[in-house]
Amino acid sequence: MDISQASLTSTSGAPGPAPGPAAADAAETVVRGACPHDCPDTCALLVTVRDGKAVKVAGDPDHPGTHGALCTKVSRYTERTYSPDRILTPMRRVGRKGEGRFEPATWDEALSDITSRLKAIAARDPQRILPYSYAGTMGWVQGEGMGSRFFHRLGASQLDRTICSSPGIAGLTYTLGGAVGMDVERFADSGLILIWGSNSITSNLHFWTFAQQAKRRGAKLVAIDPYRSDTALKCHQHVALMPGTDAALALGMMNLLIAEDRLDRDYIERYTLGFEALAERAAQYPPERVAQICGITVEEVVGLARDYATTRPAAIRLNYGMQRTHGGANGVRAIASLPALIGAWRDPAGGMLLSSSHMVPVTPGRQVRPELMPGWPEKPPRTINMVQIGDALLSADPPIEAVVVYNSNPVAVAPESEKVIAGFAREDLFTVVLEHFQTDTADYADWLLPATTQLEHFDVHKTYGHWYVLANNPAIAPLGQARPNSDVFRELAARMGFDEPALRASDEEIVRDSMDWNSPQVGASLEQLRREGWTKMRHAPAPFAQGGFPSPSGRCEFYSQRLADQGLDPLPDWVPPYESAASNPALAARYPLAMISPPARTFLNSSFVNVPSLRASEREPAIEIHPEDAAARGIADGDLVEAFNDRGRFLAKASVSDRARTGVVVAWGIWWHKLTQGGRNVNAVTSQAITDLGRGPTFYDCLVELRRAPAG
């Protein structure tokens, strides 16, 4: 057996399938790849190919981040790739929208009709066309490479891609200067790890292995999470705060650090900005007030702060769940300020990590070419926030007349489902969907186009959970008539008459545009990357031991002049959830349960929901409720219950458990609507309201009530 890279060119200018034994249908070979999904781990893959067919997908044991292990989802990737439900030919709608009835067509028929329709709409106003995409694949090529170039040239409305991480990135940017953080591998040497807003066993498996190494060496692990997750069960301590109160807890920790002078004053003086102002803000959050806000004890606040101040190295693994509330970005700002107060950045195994995506020298302007937009940069096309797609489809002015969906499933994943469904059900909305499967969104398509999976195309990936860049070489030829996204948008551009060189660029050229390959941080050529599979960015073991943050001042900015210049609060603060007794007591009286909706262990957002073996392990939609809250509503374990508020309702099986704290219910997502009893998932009740900074979603800022489902 040999490990092969894909050829670097093909007749189309895009990398072709792996050469050698696999391409010749001969002996077994192994092709280097990368997991494409929205996960911080971005695993290095080894794909075994026999007679032209992928027979195994495994983790690369030599990649330090992957160390040979894959999550349950991706280890079943061949089941997904060869599913009998794959869309393998272009499909034209023949029924009403939402019925999911299609007939096969040719690529020429599909692309000719799509081009004709888009040209007619663009002649009136190209802003009436909207792309909708996110992280179905996070690759530089099949993600937003050629797709964004095409829509920029078309003059379509821009999509504000905010549905996951933008509040957290905003919080990091206004504090540290960007999405930067410690090397995940260094957590193995930490003495204290605060796992904040993360069920790492489900959503960050490989970090968890480093945390376990640290635990075996004597480190203390603390989970800060409203729910006693699988991860929290394996930590030494669990702090079960209420959703949306993370900033208050961080400020309470600061209060005690300052009051007891448990600070690294030398680090603060040399490498931070605005300490005196921050100290005044923290003074407003004594432990007693924080305990009341968070729904925890004073002892928990005090003990956590003292542990954090007295244990070296101290590290924080923050994740995105906690920033999906009204004050999410302020929460990240507050937590990101903590390491500088105690000088935790001095240690390679100290500091924090939410996202390390800016540790890679990416060049997004060269990748997606915003200069192709008419009116750039003075008057670019309008921007539509993807979180508010329901309202946009129903009331945007001028109206949205066409949507092209790729790498996403908005009917399932966008908030306030009733409005999203009503928008996509418009008969006057021309909808094109590039997909692997007939998702909830695909049911509303006028044209459904077959897309390649990760095993069938070339791509390169950076990550947000470690310091590596990885190559994905195509292991097999595309199944049926499936095409890579880049090929589809390249051909649409040609048929539209767009002749700019950026729209004819090969996949390899897009990759070369996407990163500064000459940066001393990179240390590898594209050819080396494809051959070896991955390369680690070159940074100091403790990158901010002596400041050097990518902020305007070069310091950790407790006080942000950039926020002040916008008329916003320059200091981190606790911003209460929209839907809470603190902000809306009348609403809280009607809907007294705070709902969070983390991903089910064997799903990744709405991906993998249709894989039979994975769906079978989840069985059916479930919602966890504390025994006291269940008893007050006459709900028993196993009952079918209805969760509801003014926006909608959904059905789920009740799991009565003290792993959910009182006042909080945990609804596991994200099921496709059509695979649920009652036809609605958790997003039937979530809101289109956006966060304090970053314009992100407030999925976990959601009040509901529960009752036993009506009979029948």
Buried (B, 14 or more C-beta within 10 A) or exposed (E): EEBBBBBBEBEEEBBBBBBBBBBEEEEBBBBBBBBBBBBBBBBBBBBBBBEBBBEBBBBBEEBBBBBEBBBBBBBBBBBBBBBEEBBBBBBBBEEEBBEBEBEEBEBEEBBEBBBEBBBEBBEEBBBBBBBBBBBBBBBBBBBBBBBBBBBBBBBBBBBBBBBBBBBBBBBBBBBBBBBBBBBBBBBBBBBBBBBBBBBBBBBBBBBBBBBBBBBEEEBBBBBBBBBBBBBBEBBEBBBBBBBBBBBBBBBBBBBBBBBEEBBBEEBBEEBBBBBEEBBEBBEEBBBEBBBEBBBBEBEBBBBBBBBBBEBBBBBBBBBBBBBBBBBBBBBBBBBBBBBBBBBBBBBBBBBBBBBBBBBBBBBBEBBBBBEBBEEBEEEBBEEBBBBBBBBBBBEBEEBBBBBBBBBBBBBBBBBBBBBBBEBBBBEEBBBBBBBBBBBBBBBBBBBBBBBBBBBBBBBBBBBBBBBBBBBBBBBBBBBEBBBBBBBBBBBBBBBBEBEBEBBBBBBBBBBBBBBBBEBEBBEBEBEBBBBBBBBBBEBEEBBBBEBBBBBEBEBBBBBBBEBEEEEEBBBBBBBBBBBBBBBBEEBBEEBBBBBBBBBBBBBBBBBBBBBEEBBEEBEBBBBBBBBEBBEEBEBEEEBBBBBBBEBBBBBBBBBBBEBBBBBBBBBBBBBBBBBBBBBBBBBBBBBBBBBBBBBBBBBBBBBBBBBBBEEE
